């Protein structure tokens, strides 16, 4: 098992250990228990187990440092070059923290926006560092869109059926179909460019018309007709390695959520550990039938390409130096 360290105050950060590979998990859940957070930690753990022989040969181990970004204002400083891999979670509320000012369940929250400039500085530093990588989902995707100026959040109104929840379709861009990494998603695209993803979002990210140098749109939400791109950006690459492997990339979906049996087991563990209560357990369990729908094999493949395999590949590169 990997070590998971929760960072809610500066004193929680463990002492630097040159034998530890510290993966930074940027928790955007603002204090709410989240299956996605634990699923991402699990992905890192599985990758570390597969790399165990190489880790042992190099006398290395993997730690996950989970930074409470929004509720405790804990944002890692990339200046120390402690982390070479950052992973960002989903989370509740508006993507502009200044718009969150009331406690109303999980849809609207109250938070101090002081973390935002720190996070923007982190994004700047990672984008500029060819030896660092960042992969994000859902809320982190929206924050990256705001930071980069590529897209802005717009509430999904009744004309779009309100919040999106369940398995939706993303349409791959021409850039994706020619991409050395993402072209693999087209194997399960129907017709040709539409791929299934697990959605859970209240906001669309609508392009501003500006595209950061080096950035590439990878997918958009499907319009009413399958295979036709809608207006909402759903996958964005900010930077890549010289071999074309994405280095800074995020999606407005939940590729970290795997098959139903694994998520059911994760929920059971969270309930037993007291991380979630029975009401949250029942609410989160309602997604299990969705995860068993007839496109699950395709969705899981897309999730691997868009997130899991990126994490595994990056961790292997770090281990091998």
Beta strands, then each sheet from edge to edge (+ up, - down):
strand 1: 3-7
strand 2: 20-27
strand 3: 61-68
strand 4: 85-88
strand 5: 101-104
strand 6: 108-110
strand 7: 133-137
strand 8: 151-155
strand 9: 164-172
strand 10: 194-201
strand 11: 203-207
strand 12: 216-222
strand 13: 229-240
strand 14: 246-251
sheet 1: 1+ 3+ 2+ 4+ 7+ 14+ 13- 11+ 8-
sheet 2: 1+ 3+ 2+ 4+ 7+ 14+ 13- 12+ 9- 10+
sheet 3: 5+ 6-
end
